[in-house]
Structures are given as C-alpha cells and as structure tokens.
Amino acid sequence: MGIARQRSLRVWPGRPNPLGATWDGRGVNFALFSEHATRVELCLFESPEAREETVCVPMKEQTDLVWHCYLPDACPGQLYGYRVHGPYQVERGHRFNPNKVLLDPYAKVIGRDIRWSDSMFGYIVGDPTADLSYDARDNADCAALAAVVAPAFRWGRAPRPRIPWERTVIYELHVRGFTLQNPDVPAPLRGTYAGLASDASIRHLRRLGVTAVELMPVHHRVNDRHLVDRGLSNYWGYNSLAYFAPDTRLAASSPTGAVREFKHMVNRLHRAGIEVILDVVYNHTGEGNHLGPTLSLRGLDNASYYRLLPGQPRFYRDYTGCGNTLNMLCPRVLQLIMDSLRYWAIEMRVDGFRFDLASTLARELHEVDRLGAFFDIIHQDPVISQLKLIAEPWDLGEGGYQVGNFPVLWTEWNARYRDTVRAFWRGDGGMVSEFATRLCGSSDLYERSGRKPYASINFATSHDGFSLRDLVSYNHKHNEPNGDNNQDGDNHNVSWNCGVEGETTDPQVLVLRAQQARNFLATLLLSQGVPMLRSGDEFGHTQRGNNNAYCLDDQTNWLNWQLDTPQRTLLTFVQQLARLRHAQPVLRRRRFFQGRLIRGDAATDILWLNADAREMRDTDWQSPETRAFGVQLNGKMIDETDECGRPIVGKTILALFNNGIRDANFLLPEVKSNEYWRQLLNTTVDPPASRRWPGKTTYRLRARSLAVFTLATIRPRWLARLFSPKPPRGSQGSKGTN
C-alpha cells in the first residue's frame, strides 16, 4: 500500500448519519457502514490524475457499525475513496483488502472512473481458484473516486406533472442513443442529459403524446473489463456501481456537473408535462461473481452486502445472471436502496422507478415473497409509495416468473401481453380468446387482487429484444457483433420475417412488414392498461436482427433521424394513434369491463362480435379457425367520474381485427337512424372506400390488418345528402331553400 503524504488537517468526530459525504456549508461529514471491518481510512485525492492519495485519514469513530468523521477543511469537489481493513477469509465470505481504494456506495458524483488493471482485483488474477489468493498491489492510481457535491439548484416553479396512470403513455429510451444523432439537437449536447432536455427532443416526445420517459439506467455503472478489452462497452448500463451518482458518460459538462445537468433535464421535461421514470438495478452490482473486481461493496463488507451461498460463502447466489445478488436480508442493504430511491425522488425529483428483475428484491430466503420486507418498506414510505412503481416481474431464479403477483400500488411489465400480441399478429391460430383478454387489460392477472387495468404495462417491444422493425423482419436473432458466437440473447422471440430473413428490396414483403408494424402499434395504443413504446419504433429503427445489443455503443443503438418516406409515414401514423388514445376515454378506463348490463341500459360496456355482427359465442372463442372478430366499446357506459366527480362520457369505439391470410367481409353493427360508423384508421396502405359507413353494411377487412371506427351522429342538415346521391354538377341543390 502506498504511503500517503501527510499534511495538517483538522479531523472532528462527525455523525453516523446521513451515510455518504455530506456538505453542510462549512465542512463535510463522512459516514460509511461496515459491520465486519476492523479499521477504515478515508483517502483524499488532489485531482483525477493523482496516482495516490494526498492524505489518509483514520476514521476512529464508530456508531452502530457506521464509521464516521467530519472534515471542516473539506469542500465540494473534493475527491475521495476508502481503504477498509479486515479479514481476507474468502471461504468465510470476507474479502477485505486495504490495498484497494474503494468507492463510497453513497457517492453522489463520480469524480474519476475506473482505469482497468490487474490491481483492481483483490486476488492474484489467474486460474479459477485464484480468488483464494491475496493481491497486495495498490490500485490508488486507477480506482474509481467519488466527489463531494453541493446540491444547490434552482428548480423554479415547474411542478411535478403527476399524470394519472390511466392517462400515461411511456416512452422507453436510452439518453445517449436517443439524442446522439439528432441533427436538431445542438452538437455539444447530443448524447447527454442536456440533449434530452433540448427543444428538439421535447418537441418529438410531445408530438408522440408521450407523458413519461422511462430512462434506461442512469446510475453510474461498471464498464466491464472483458468488454473494454474487446472494444465494446456496457452500453445499456445494467451493471450499477453507484446508486446515487448519475452516469458521467451522459453529461455534456464535466463529470462533477452531471448532477446539475440531470436536474436541468428533469426540470425541462416537467415544464413540458412529461414525467421522468428511472430504470433502476438494485438486484446486483457490477462487481460480478467471486472472480470479479473489488470496487466497492465487496471490499467494504462482502458478507453483509451480498447473498452468499449457504455452506460455501466463497460463492454468490446468482438470481440475476450477472454473478451476484444484493442481500435483501441485511437492514443496511435495504437502507441503501431506500436512501437511493428517496434521493432520486426528493433531490433529483424523478417521478417513478422501473425495478429491473424485481422478483430478486422480493426473495426473503430463496422463494419469492410478495409480502417481503422490501415491499413493506416501499408501501409505508410517504415519498416512494406516492410515485409510479413498475416491476419487471421476473428473475432467473427458481419461481422467479411472477407476472400478475406483485402487490397493489405496483404496475408490471406484462410479458404475457407481449407474447400474446406477437403470436396473434404472427398468425398463430387459437389466440383470439387470450388476445381479447390482453386487449382489455389482463383482468385474469390483476383484477382478483384489487388492481386496476393500468397495473398492466403493455408493450410489444422493449430494449431487451428485437426492435419493432426487426420483429417483423427476422425469425432468428443475429447477435454476432456482440462477440459471443450468437449464443447470447433470447431464442424465444415470437417473431415473423414476412417471408424473407433480414433486409430486402422485395416490395410485397416491405408492404407487409409496414402493415404488421402498424398492427402492433395500433393494438398497443388501443389496449386497456398503460402503453409503453420503445424508442425508435415510431419510425422503424433497426438493429439488424440483434436482440441483445447491450454492449454496442454504435449505429446499432443510436437512432438515425434521417428518415425516408416510409419512416415518416409510420411516424405520422403513431402520432395519429396517440391523439386517438388521448381523445377517447373509453381506451383508458380505470376499471375493468364487466361485459354486462349496467343501470338497466339495453347495451353493455363491451361487446365482442364475429364477422356477421353477432355476439361471439363459445364456439367462436374456442375455434382455431376464428381469425376475424370485432370489439365494440361503449363510450357512454364508462361508469367512472373525473377528478371533480363528473361522469366520464366518451364516444363508442369499434375495432375490427383480422390476423388471417385472407380478407374478411365484416358486417358492421346496426346503429340508430341518425348514427353511422366513422372510420378513424386502418393499418393497410389502401385508402378507405369511405369514412362514413351506415350500420348493417359490409366492410372488407383486409388480411393481417385492423380497422377502427367511432360511432358518430348525423347532423340534421346532413341527413338528406349523406345517404343519398349527390345532386348533378351545376344544379342549385338545396342552397337557399327551406
């Protein structure tokens, strides 16, 4: 271990809370939890280029397993790390090594990122049992360092948007990939938080009807050594290292300016009426398995922070597929997560969280426990419980698939919705019944537990898997650029390439692919629940068949904003869909359909129709031959009230679906004499024969398409000429007559 140069420095006892480095306007309090450490030293660095600490301060005070001190001479911008002494007894789960400078888990800013070398590992790198050895090399010249931050920021008067769940439209994006190639974003801001806050970015989001952006991880992450050595990177960011610090690679300014820049982004989005949801990874860290580096928690107190294998604490329980799992049985780990959530909610003013592999957080012992301590803490918290909470309801452990089983207050990524919608539009038979259930909010998953339709976060695509364009262009993954011989990524994609694998110039295939893309997008925006759109799908971004592009910081993930005519047409279609959803309350109900008479009315709130305009029977639902069907949503029977207690009344919507390979003649439902069906959209390229359709007329529903109508009323002065021949050209007509 390098010997630090000493200088005169005042050291006061300080306080055990709050944890981390806290500037109070006069000095900095440092507090660090470690149950099994025997000694802790605070290391201060003069600059990011420093090869060793300037001074090493012994932290002599310990309160309730928290080591602490106060430095009245320290100030914002100070770089620091820790050296933690204790037993290096791998087979007992302890991996202390004071030769390694460690990152504060409560770091608010990363002042210097990792510089990879063998000294970043607590053992001598070599054979698979090398972690039993002890590496005495010092890593002060390449360890990640935290920086003290001053939190001051003028938020102005922009309030939180507080969009109700039923009105929410989520747009999942990567800050860098979304803005890096947008020519309308100022060049110095592209790929950054400031770029997302730009006028061009916000304008695009508003035109899409987006009410919330879901940011892929912005916690500072580990850029894995094996990826760096291969010229790749941990682009997606699902490898967190610091749960309080914004990722510095997404900052346009200096690393220490990342906090201010992130707050500015949130403030700008709030002013535009757009909420900010963070994708957070509290299930594991970037330190990997027993052969991973010693960066932070492993060296601070391995046995407390991680789930170790019973009877073999040298190894880690791995419910995540990433080498380790945070120990949710430790109160200090729960505190770390809750403190992080509150920090982002209060100090950074985000509006919600999407929890990656959330089933891992619910594992009390081995099985998933939906009443676990984590949920109890979340639900009683007066701040976090009021925000949007989204679970990715699965992990890789036994019993980890928990779609539909999370508690009230939680929404879920609905993978059942994704797979069903994909199978239906691929043309699979026997999907009508389940497709209808997913279209109506998945009551089979959520209603019995008292949850609402908006508990279902509906999506056809997400960052994890094919983009929408690739979903209709590839039957198989093509992940060769990742460098793992196409062995990574999911093999179960439920995709269809429309007859040709990959890119093609065949006009018939291209027309069909565009139609299929519109089918997915229209289904998504017509479904009850909360729609989530993957960034770039609105104009057909492709990843060339890569369904796991986590490590590619290149054109694969960067959106190309130079749109051709088909892409602009698709973008216009999505904007039209968004306007339709926001305009029609019946598409975003707060309660599930009942499918029964209400208040003595002769109609029902929902009616399923076969192609003959008769109500669907059991034989229709069960037959694999059923391809064309319709659903009529009664806009007058929403049976809900707005915030002021007024009844919500909208228009009746009729949606027709055909996933077959043949056109279907669909008899439109009967309407009153002063009503007609007004066509709003269809997903084919053919212009509609008419916008206005009387009841009991036949509509030709094209193969692999859907059409949407609304029930409209004929104004009396239009009645005579709407359903009668037009007067001959040159005739006076009815102008000027009574």
C-alpha positions in Angstrom: 0.0 0.0 0.0 1.3 3.4 -0.9 2.3 5.7 2.0 0.3 9.0 1.8 1.9 12.3 2.1 0.7 13.9 5.4 -0.4 17.5 5.9 -2.1 19.4 8.6 -5.8 18.5 8.5 -8.4 19.0 11.2 -10.5 15.9 11.9 -13.6 16.0 14.1 -15.8 13.1 15.2 -18.7 13.8 12.9 -22.0 12.0 12.8 -23.1 8.5 11.8 -25.8 9.9 9.6 -26.5 10.6 6.9 -24.4 8.0 5.2 -22.0 9.2 2.5 -20.3 12.6 2.2 -22.5 15.5 3.2 -21.5 19.2 2.7 -23.3 21.4 5.3 -21.9 24.7 4.1 -18.9 24.7 6.5 -17.3 21.3 6.0 -18.0 17.7 5.0 -19.3 14.8 7.1 -18.2 11.3 6.0 -20.1 8.2 7.2 -19.6 4.6 6.0 -21.3 1.3 7.0 -19.2 -1.8 7.6 -20.1 -4.4 10.1 -17.0 -6.7 9.9 -14.3 -4.1 9.3 -11.5 -3.6 11.9 -10.3 -0.3 10.6 -11.4 2.3 8.0 -9.3 5.1 6.3 -10.6 8.0 4.3 -8.4 8.8 1.4 -8.3 12.3 -0.1 -7.1 12.9 -3.7 -6.0 16.2 -5.2 -7.0 15.5 -8.8 -8.3 12.8 -11.1 -4.7 12.3 -12.4 -3.3 11.7 -8.9 -1.6 8.3 -8.6 -2.0 8.1 -4.8 -4.0 9.9 -2.1 -2.7 13.1 -0.7 -3.7 12.2 2.8 -5.2 9.2 4.5 -7.5 9.9 7.5 -8.2 7.2 10.0 -11.9 7.1 10.9 -11.7 6.4 14.6 -15.4 7.0 15.4 -17.9 4.1 15.1 -21.6 4.3 16.0 -23.9 1.4 15.2 -21.5 -0.2 12.8 -21.1 3.1 11.0 -17.6 4.7 10.7 -17.6 8.5 10.6 -15.6 11.7 10.8 -16.0 15.4 9.9 -13.5 17.5 8.0 -14.1 21.2 8.4 -11.5 22.0 5.8 -13.1 19.8 3.0 -15.4 21.3 0.4 -17.4 20.4 -2.7 -15.3 18.9 -5.4 -13.1 17.0 -3.0 -12.2 13.6 -4.5 -12.1 10.7 -2.0 -12.2 6.9 -1.5 -11.9 4.4 1.3 -9.4 1.8 2.4 -11.1 -0.8 4.6 -9.2 -3.3 6.9 -10.5 -6.6 8.0 -10.0 -10.4 7.4 -9.3 -11.7 4.0 -11.0 -15.1 4.6 -12.6 -16.0 1.3 -14.0 -19.3 2.5 -15.9 -17.4 5.3 -17.2 -14.7 2.9 -14.8 -11.9 3.9 -12.8 -10.1 1.2 -11.2 -7.1 2.9 -8.1 -5.7 1.3 -6.8 -2.3 2.4 -4.6 -2.2 -0.7 -7.7 -1.4 -2.7 -9.2 2.1 -2.7 -13.0 1.6 -2.7 -15.8 3.7 -4.0 -18.3 5.1 -1.4 -21.7 3.3 -2.1 -23.3 6.7 -1.3 -21.2 8.7 -3.8 -23.3 11.4 -5.3 -20.8 12.2 -8.1 -18.1 10.1 -9.7 -15.0 12.3 -10.0 -12.9 9.6 -11.7 -14.0 6.5 -13.4 -12.2 3.1 -13.3 -9.0 2.5 -15.1 -8.7 -1.2 -15.6 -5.6 -3.1 -14.4 -5.0 -6.4 -12.5 -4.6 -4.3 -9.4 -8.4 -3.7 -9.4 -8.9 -7.3 -8.2 -8.5 -8.4 -4.6 -6.8 -11.6 -5.6 -4.0 -12.5 -8.0 -5.6 -12.9 -11.4 -5.0 -16.3 -12.8 -6.6 -19.7 -12.6 -10.3 -20.3 -11.5 -9.2 -20.8 -7.8 -7.1 -17.6 -7.8 -9.6 -15.7 -5.7 -8.3 -17.7 -2.7 -5.0 -15.8 -3.1 -4.4 -12.2 -1.9 -3.2 -9.4 -4.1 -1.1 -6.8 -2.3 -0.7 -4.4 -5.2 -2.1 -0.9 -4.6 -4.8 0.4 -7.0 -4.9 4.1 -6.0 -3.9 5.2 -9.5 -6.8 3.5 -11.2 -9.7 3.2 -8.7 -13.0 5.0 -9.1 -13.2 8.1 -6.9 -16.2 9.9 -5.5 -16.5 13.7 -5.3 -18.2 15.8 -2.7 -21.2 17.6 -4.2 -23.1 20.8 -3.3 -26.8 20.1 -4.0 -27.9 23.7 -4.6 -30.2 24.1 -7.7 -32.9 26.5 -8.6 -35.9 24.4 -9.7 -38.2 27.3 -10.4 -42.0 26.8 -10.3 -42.3 23.8 -12.6 -44.5 21.3 -10.6 -44.4 17.6 -11.0 -46.8 16.6 -13.8 -48.5 13.9 -11.7 -50.1 12.2 -14.7 -52.7 9.6 -13.6 -51.8 6.1 -14.5 -54.7 5.7 -16.9 -53.6 8.7 -18.9 -49.9 7.7 -19.0 -48.1 6.9 -22.2 -44.5 5.7 -21.6 -41.6 6.1 -23.9 -38.6 3.9 -23.1 -35.3 5.5 -24.2 -31.5 5.5 -23.8 -30.3 9.0 -23.2 -27.3 8.6 -25.4 -28.9 6.6 -28.2 -31.9 8.9 -28.4 -30.1 12.2 -28.9 -26.6 11.4 -30.3 -27.5 11.6 -34.0 -30.4 14.1 -33.9 -29.3 17.0 -36.1 -31.9 19.3 -34.4 -30.1 18.9 -31.1 -27.2 21.3 -30.6 -24.0 19.3 -31.4 -22.3 19.8 -28.0 -25.4 18.4 -26.2 -26.0 15.3 -28.3 -25.9 12.0 -26.3 -26.4 13.7 -23.0 -28.9 14.7 -20.3 -28.8 18.2 -21.8 -29.6 16.8 -25.2 -32.7 15.1 -23.9 -33.7 18.5 -22.3 -33.4 20.2 -25.7 -36.3 21.7 -27.6 -36.0 19.2 -30.4 -36.2 16.2 -28.1 -39.1 17.5 -26.1 -40.9 18.5 -29.3 -40.7 15.0 -30.6 -41.9 13.5 -27.4 -44.9 15.8 -27.2 -45.9 15.1 -30.8 -46.0 11.4 -29.9 -48.3 12.1 -27.0 -45.7 10.8 -24.5 -46.5 11.6 -20.9 -43.5 9.8 -19.3 -40.0 8.9 -20.4 -38.5 5.7 -18.9 -34.8 6.2 -18.9 -32.6 3.1 -19.2 -30.2 3.0 -16.3 -28.5 6.4 -15.4 -26.9 5.2 -12.2 -23.1 5.2 -12.8 -22.1 1.8 -14.0 -19.2 -0.6 -14.4 -17.9 -0.8 -18.0 -16.8 -4.4 -17.7 -13.1 -5.1 -18.3 -13.8 -8.1 -20.7 -16.0 -5.8 -22.8 -13.4 -3.0 -22.9 -10.7 -5.4 -23.9 -12.8 -6.4 -26.9 -13.6 -2.8 -27.9 -17.1 -3.0 -26.6 -18.9 -1.3 -23.6 -21.7 -1.8 -21.2 -23.9 0.5 -23.3 -27.3 -0.3 -21.7 -26.0 0.3 -18.2 -27.5 -2.6 -16.3 -24.3 -3.0 -14.2 -24.6 -0.4 -11.5 -21.7 0.7 -9.3 -23.1 3.9 -7.6 -26.8 4.1 -6.8 -26.8 7.8 -6.1 -24.5 9.1 -8.9 -25.7 10.0 -12.4 -23.7 8.2 -15.2 -20.9 10.7 -16.1 -20.7 9.5 -19.8 -24.2 11.1 -20.3 -23.1 14.5 -19.1 -22.2 17.3 -21.6 -20.2 19.1 -18.9 -17.5 17.9 -16.6 -18.2 14.7 -14.5 -18.9 16.8 -11.4 -21.5 18.8 -13.4 -23.6 15.6 -14.0 -25.9 16.3 -11.1 -26.8 19.8 -12.1 -27.3 18.7 -15.8 -29.6 15.9 -14.7 -31.7 18.2 -12.6 -32.0 20.6 -15.5 -33.2 17.8 -17.7 -35.9 16.8 -15.2 -37.0 20.4 -14.8 -37.3 20.9 -18.6 -39.3 17.8 -19.0 -41.6 18.6 -16.2 -42.3 22.0 -17.7 -43.3 20.2 -20.9 -45.7 18.0 -18.8 -43.5 14.9 -19.1 -42.7 12.7 -16.2 -39.3 11.0 -15.6 -39.1 7.3 -14.6 -35.8 5.7 -13.9 -34.9 2.1 -14.8 -33.1 1.0 -11.6 -30.9 -2.1 -10.9 -30.9 -2.9 -7.2 -30.8 -6.6 -7.7 -27.0 -6.9 -8.3 -23.9 -4.7 -8.8 -21.1 -4.5 -11.4 -18.6 -6.4 -9.2 -19.7 -9.7 -10.7 -19.1 -13.2 -9.2 -16.3 -14.5 -7.0 -13.8 -13.7 -9.7 -14.9 -10.2 -10.2 -13.0 -7.0 -9.2 -13.0 -5.3 -5.8 -14.5 -1.9 -6.5 -16.9 -1.0 -3.6 -19.3 -3.3 -1.7 -17.1 -6.4 -2.0 -14.2 -4.7 -0.2 -16.4 -2.7 2.2 -18.2 -5.7 3.7 -18.8 -8.6 1.3 -20.7 -10.8 3.8 -23.2 -8.0 4.6 -23.9 -6.6 1.2 -24.2 -9.8 -0.9 -26.2 -13.1 -0.8 -23.6 -15.8 -0.3 -24.1 -19.4 -0.9 -25.1 -21.2 2.3 -22.3 -23.5 3.4 -20.0 -22.1 0.7 -19.7 -18.4 1.3 -16.9 -18.1 -1.1 -19.5 -18.1 -3.8 -22.6 -15.9 -4.5 -26.2 -16.7 -5.0 -27.0 -15.6 -8.5 -30.6 -14.9 -9.2 -29.8 -12.3 -11.8 -27.4 -14.0 -14.3 -24.9 -11.2 -13.5 -22.7 -13.0 -10.9 -24.1 -11.7 -7.6 -27.3 -10.7 -5.8 -27.7 -8.0 -3.2 -28.5 -9.2 0.2 -32.1 -8.0 0.9 -32.0 -9.7 4.3 -29.5 -7.1 5.6 -31.2 -4.0 7.0 -28.3 -1.8 5.8 -28.8 -3.0 2.2 -32.5 -2.2 2.4 -31.5 1.2 3.8 -29.1 1.7 0.9 -31.8 1.0 -1.6 -34.4 3.2 0.1 -32.0 6.0 0.7 -31.2 5.9 -3.0 -34.8 5.9 -4.0 -35.6 8.9 -1.8 -32.5 10.8 -3.1 -33.7 10.5 -6.7 -37.3 11.2 -5.7 -36.6 14.2 -3.5 -33.3 15.7 -4.6 -33.5 14.8 -8.3 -37.3 15.0 -8.5 -37.9 11.9 -10.6 -41.5 10.7 -10.8 -41.1 6.9 -10.6 -39.0 3.8 -10.9 -38.9 0.6 -13.0 -37.3 -2.1 -11.0 -35.1 -4.4 -13.1 -35.5 -8.1 -12.2 -37.8 -7.1 -9.4 -38.5 -10.7 -8.2 -35.0 -10.7 -6.8 -35.9 -7.9 -4.4 -38.7 -10.0 -3.0 -36.7 -13.1 -2.1 -36.6 -13.3 1.7 -34.8 -16.6 1.8 -35.0 -18.5 -1.5 -38.5 -18.3 -2.8 -40.1 -15.0 -4.0 -42.2 -13.5 -1.2 -44.7 -10.9 -2.4 -45.1 -9.7 1.2 -41.4 -9.4 1.8 -39.6 -6.7 3.7 -38.8 -4.7 0.6 -42.5 -4.3 -0.3 -43.4 -3.5 3.3 -40.8 -0.7 3.4 -41.9 0.7 0.0 -45.6 0.8 0.9 -45.1 2.6 4.2 -42.7 5.2 2.8 -44.6 8.5 2.5 -42.5 9.6 -0.5 -41.8 6.5 -2.6 -45.3 5.0 -2.2 -46.7 8.0 -4.0 -44.6 7.6 -7.1 -45.0 5.4 -10.1 -43.7 1.9 -9.3 -43.1 -0.5 -12.1 -41.8 -4.1 -11.7 -40.0 -6.3 -14.2 -41.8 -9.2 -12.5 -39.2 -12.0 -13.0 -35.6 -13.0 -12.4 -33.5 -16.1 -13.3 -34.0 -18.0 -10.1 -36.5 -20.8 -9.3 -40.1 -19.5 -9.2 -38.9 -16.1 -10.4 -41.6 -15.5 -13.1 -44.1 -13.5 -11.1 -46.3 -11.7 -13.7 -49.5 -10.8 -12.0 -48.3 -11.5 -8.5 -47.0 -8.1 -7.3 -48.9 -6.1 -4.7 -51.3 -3.3 -5.0 -49.6 0.1 -5.8 -47.3 -1.8 -8.3 -47.6 -2.0 -12.0 -45.9 -4.6 -14.1 -44.2 -5.1 -17.4 -46.8 -7.5 -18.8 -44.8 -10.2 -20.7 -48.0 -12.2 -21.2 -49.3 -9.2 -23.2 -46.1 -9.0 -25.3 -46.1 -12.7 -26.2 -49.8 -12.9 -26.9 -49.9 -9.9 -29.2 -46.8 -11.2 -31.1 -48.3 -14.6 -31.5 -51.6 -13.2 -32.7 -50.2 -11.0 -35.4 -47.7 -13.7 -36.4 -50.9 -15.5 -37.5 -51.0 -18.2 -34.8 -54.4 -19.9 -34.6 -56.4 -20.3 -31.4 -55.1 -16.9 -30.0 -58.4 -14.9 -30.2 -59.5 -15.5 -26.6 -56.2 -14.6 -24.9 -55.7 -11.7 -27.3 -59.0 -10.3 -26.2 -58.1 -10.7 -22.6 -54.8 -8.8 -23.1 -56.5 -6.1 -25.1 -58.9 -5.5 -22.2 -56.2 -5.0 -19.5 -55.5 -8.6 -18.4 -58.1 -8.9 -15.8 -57.1 -12.5 -15.2 -53.8 -11.3 -13.8 -54.8 -8.2 -11.9 -58.5 -7.9 -11.1 -58.7 -10.5 -8.3 -56.1 -8.7 -6.2 -57.9 -5.4 -6.4 -55.7 -3.9 -9.0 -56.8 -1.8 -12.0 -56.3 -2.2 -15.7 -53.3 0.2 -15.5 -51.5 -2.4 -13.4 -50.6 -3.8 -16.9 -47.7 -2.0 -18.6 -48.4 -3.2 -22.2 -45.5 -3.5 -24.7 -44.8 -5.3 -27.9 -41.1 -4.5 -27.8 -38.6 -3.1 -25.3 -34.8 -2.5 -25.1 -34.4 -6.2 -24.3 -35.2 -8.0 -27.6 -36.0 -7.1 -31.2 -36.9 -3.6 -32.2 -40.4 -3.4 -33.8 -38.9 -3.3 -37.3 -36.7 -6.3 -36.6 -39.7 -8.1 -35.0 -41.4 -8.1 -38.5 -38.1 -8.7 -40.4 -36.3 -11.6 -38.6 -37.2 -15.1 -37.4 -33.9 -15.5 -35.6 -31.5 -13.4 -33.6 -28.3 -12.1 -35.2 -26.1 -11.2 -32.3 -22.7 -11.8 -33.9 -21.4 -8.3 -33.3 -21.6 -9.0 -29.5 -18.7 -11.4 -29.8 -20.3 -14.4 -28.1 -20.9 -16.5 -31.3 -24.6 -15.6 -31.3 -25.1 -17.6 -28.0 -26.4 -14.6 -26.0 -29.9 -13.2 -26.2 -33.3 -14.8 -26.1 -34.1 -17.5 -28.6 -37.9 -17.2 -28.0 -38.8 -14.1 -29.9 -42.3 -15.0 -31.3 -41.4 -13.0 -34.4 -42.1 -13.4 -38.1 -40.0 -12.1 -41.0 -42.9 -11.9 -43.5 -41.2 -14.4 -45.8 -37.6 -13.1 -46.0 -34.9 -13.1 -43.3 -33.5 -9.6 -42.8 -33.2 -6.7 -45.2 -34.9 -6.9 -48.6 -36.0 -4.8 -51.5 -39.0 -7.0 -52.3 -41.9 -4.5 -52.5 -44.5 -7.0 -51.4 -42.5 -8.0 -48.3 -41.9 -4.4 -47.4 -45.6 -3.5 -47.7 -46.5 -6.4 -45.5 -43.8 -5.6 -42.9 -45.0 -2.0 -42.7 -48.6 -3.2 -42.2 -47.5 -5.6 -39.5 -45.7 -2.8 -37.7 -48.8 -0.7 -37.8 -50.8 -3.6 -36.4 -48.6 -3.8 -33.4 -48.6 -0.1 -32.8 -52.4 0.2 -33.2 -53.0 -2.7 -30.9 -50.7 -1.2 -28.3 -52.5 2.2 -28.3 -55.9 0.6 -28.3 -55.3 -1.7 -25.4 -56.5 -1.0 -21.8 -53.6 -0.5 -19.5 -50.5 1.6 -19.9 -48.8 1.6 -23.3 -45.0 1.6 -23.5 -43.3 2.5 -26.7 -39.7 1.6 -27.4 -37.7 4.5 -28.6 -37.2 4.4 -32.4 -40.1 2.1 -33.1 -42.2 5.1 -34.1 -40.1 5.4 -37.2 -38.7 1.9 -37.8 -35.3 1.8 -36.2 -33.4 -1.4 -36.9 -30.7 -3.2 -35.0 -30.1 -5.6 -37.9 -31.6 -8.5 -36.0 -29.6 -8.1 -32.8 -31.9 -8.8 -29.9 -29.3 -8.2 -27.1 -27.3 -5.1 -28.2 -26.3 -4.3 -24.6 -22.6 -3.9 -25.5 -22.8 -1.9 -28.7 -22.2 1.8 -28.5 -22.6 2.4 -32.2 -25.2 2.7 -35.0 -26.9 -0.4 -33.8 -28.3 1.5 -30.8 -28.1 5.2 -32.0 -31.3 6.4 -33.5 -31.0 7.6 -37.1 -33.1 10.7 -37.5 -32.6 10.9 -41.3 -36.0 9.5 -42.1 -37.1 8.2 -45.5 -40.7 8.4 -46.8 -41.9 5.1 -45.2 -40.4 6.1 -41.9 -42.1 9.5 -41.9 -45.4 7.8 -42.8 -45.0 5.5 -39.9 -44.2 8.3 -37.5 -47.3 10.2 -38.7 -49.4 7.1 -38.1 -48.1 6.8 -34.5 -48.8 10.4 -33.8 -52.4 9.8 -35.1 -52.8 6.8 -32.8 -51.6 8.9 -29.8 -54.1 11.6 -30.5 -56.9 9.0 -30.7 -55.9 7.4 -27.4 -55.8 10.8 -25.6 -59.1 11.8 -27.1 -61.1 8.7 -26.3 -61.7 8.0 -22.5 -63.0 4.5 -23.3 -59.5 3.5 -24.4 -58.0 4.3 -21.0 -60.5 3.2 -18.4 -59.7 3.0 -14.7 -61.9 -0.1 -14.2 -62.2 -3.4 -16.0 -65.0 -4.1 -18.4 -67.9 -6.0 -16.9 -69.5 -7.3 -20.1 -73.0 -7.0 -18.6 -76.0 -4.7 -18.5 -75.4 -1.5 -16.4 -78.1 0.6 -14.8 -80.8 -1.1 -16.8 -79.4 0.1 -20.1 -80.0 -2.2 -23.0 -76.4 -2.1 -24.0 -73.2 -3.5 -22.4 -69.9 -1.7 -21.7 -68.2 -4.1 -24.2 -69.5 -6.4 -26.9 -67.5 -8.9 -28.9 -68.6 -9.5 -32.4 -68.0 -12.1 -35.1 -67.8 -11.2 -38.8 -71.6 -11.5 -39.0 -72.1 -8.8 -36.4 -73.4 -11.3 -33.9 -72.1 -11.6 -30.4 -69.2 -14.0 -30.1 -70.2 -17.5 -28.8 -68.1 -20.1 -27.0 -67.5 -21.9 -30.3 -66.2 -18.7 -31.9 -63.7 -18.2 -29.0 -62.5 -21.7 -29.0 -62.2 -22.3 -32.7 -58.6 -22.1 -34.1 -60.3 -21.0 -37.4 -61.6 -17.8 -35.9 -59.4 -15.1 -37.5 -61.7 -12.0 -37.9 -63.6 -10.5 -35.0 -64.5 -7.2 -33.6 -65.0 -5.4 -30.3 -67.4 -2.5 -29.5 -66.5 -0.3 -26.6 -69.4 1.7 -25.2 -68.2 5.2 -24.6 -71.4 6.1 -22.7 -71.0 3.4 -20.2 -67.6 4.0 -18.8 -69.2 4.3 -15.3 -66.4 6.5 -14.0 -66.0 10.1 -12.8 -63.3 12.6 -13.3 -61.4 14.4 -10.5 -64.4 16.7 -9.9 -66.9 13.9 -9.7 -68.4 14.4 -13.1 -69.3 11.3 -15.1 -66.8 10.5 -17.9 -68.6 10.0 -21.2 -66.8 9.4 -24.5 -67.5 8.0 -27.9 -68.2 4.4 -28.7 -65.3 2.7 -30.5 -65.5 -0.2 -32.8 -62.2 -2.1 -33.6 -62.0 -4.9 -36.1 -59.1 -7.4 -36.2 -58.1 -10.0 -38.8 -54.9 -12.0 -38.3 -55.7 -14.4 -41.2 -54.2 -14.6 -44.6 -57.5 -13.9 -46.4 -59.7 -10.8 -46.4 -62.8 -10.9 -44.3 -66.2 -9.4 -45.1 -67.3 -7.9 -41.8 -70.9 -6.8 -41.2 -70.8 -3.5 -39.3 -73.2 -3.4 -36.2 -76.6 -1.9 -36.5 -76.9 1.7 -35.4 -79.8 4.2 -34.9 -81.2 6.0 -37.9 -79.3 9.2 -37.1 -76.0 7.5 -36.5 -73.2 6.0 -38.6 -69.7 4.4 -38.2 -66.9 6.9 -39.0 -63.7 5.2 -39.9 -60.7 6.6 -38.0 -57.9 4.5 -39.3 -56.9 1.2 -40.8 -53.5 -0.4 -41.0 -53.4 -1.2 -44.7 -51.9 1.1 -47.3 -55.2 1.2 -49.2 -57.2 4.4 -48.7 -60.6 3.7 -47.2 -63.5 3.5 -49.6 -65.4 5.8 -47.4 -65.0 7.5 -44.0 -68.7 7.0 -43.2 -70.4 3.7 -43.0 -74.1 3.0 -42.2 -74.9 0.2 -39.8 -75.6 -3.2 -41.4 -73.2 -2.6 -44.3 -70.4 -4.9 -45.2 -66.8 -3.7 -44.6 -64.0 -5.6 -46.3 -61.3 -6.1 -43.6 -58.0 -6.9 -45.3 -55.9 -9.8 -44.4 -53.5 -9.2 -41.5 -55.0 -5.8 -40.6 -57.2 -3.9 -38.2 -59.6 -1.0 -38.6 -61.0 1.4 -36.1 -64.4 3.3 -36.2 -66.2 5.6 -33.9 -69.9 6.0 -33.6 -71.0 9.4 -34.9 -74.3 11.2 -35.1 -75.6 12.7 -38.3 -76.5 16.4 -38.0 -80.0 17.0 -39.3 -78.9 19.2 -42.2 -76.5 16.5 -43.4 -79.0 13.7 -43.1 -80.6 14.1 -46.6 -77.3 14.2 -48.5 -75.2 11.8 -46.5 -77.0 8.7 -47.6 -78.5 10.0 -50.9 -76.8 10.6 -54.3 -75.1 13.9 -54.8 -77.0 16.4 -57.0 -75.8 16.7 -60.5 -72.9 19.2 -61.1 -74.3 22.6 -61.9 -77.7 22.1 -60.1 -78.8 24.5 -57.4 -79.2 21.8 -54.8 -80.7 22.8 -51.5 -78.9 26.1 -51.2 -81.3 28.9 -50.3 -84.3 26.6 -49.8 -86.3 25.9 -46.6 
